[in-house]
Amino acid sequence: MKLFLTLILCSFSLFSFAQQRGEVKVVKDPLIDSMIERRIQLSKKPAAASTTPAAAGAVRKTGPIVSQMGYRVQVFYGADRRQTFAEQNRFKALHPKLNTYITYKEPNYYLRVGDFRTRLEAQRLMNELRGVFPTLFIFREKINAPSLD
């Protein structure tokens, strides 16, 4: 009799703890959908032109940033920050349409210019600048996709 009651009790407990098939409810804040929609709108709309090159080290004139591998020409490097920005201004006076990028890797600042898809394009700029800037190098790195105007 004890064995029979034990079996009934065990089987009852197994049925009560058995997994049941059901529905999965996703509970999320409605702001998530609006944030995703806002992000899509911002990526489609052209951005305003940045006027402070010191803020991000670059001047972007159009749209969202799409990065890919390409080439840039290093125009100047040195430890003096002021001199790096002076060289950036000198370069921008010669070539106002090209983007400039200043990066800092201890102990030097690096001024790199352009967003070239091919090494040949970077080499053409390098040949133009030979007389003006003495130390020029071409680097392969992630670039911002140039606008197709």
Steps between C-alpha positions, in 0.01 A plus 500: 500500500783739586665422169178568314454839669862591435461422128182706476664790682809485275298482180284791615808710571650411159187615319486822696863594418495387137576764238212621297506640150400860493557840352800723536413858574756767416467794731685807375482870536328673204786753496727231354303500174505879482876506566561249219286708263685818600837330437387398151387856424830647620704264288305601187507876559823689408681640801586866541852612414736505794695824534734403781777273376650479847186344642535163331821547305306502175263709296210304350272681261231245414288214618550201718844353547551180306841347556698273275865419446691753294802729503605828659811711454689596812609859457654578838589343832656653807476541875379863494121528487498864387733426214276212390196729486707764316593238240135401474404862428779528243378185326135616509606824329647296212227233479177615671288211367707218651421377851777517758542270801717559806575206725713477809712198580737570781727698462409630150213661315432378147333702225352280229292621209256364248267206466638314200362170378812405306869539567536669159276790607706545816822486296373781272439727800838404643671603174320838509610566858867392469638854480282645776513227765833315535394180681211321329383144553202299381309296757231238453229544760128531549371803311169681472343425164542808280187673375416429139424857382 
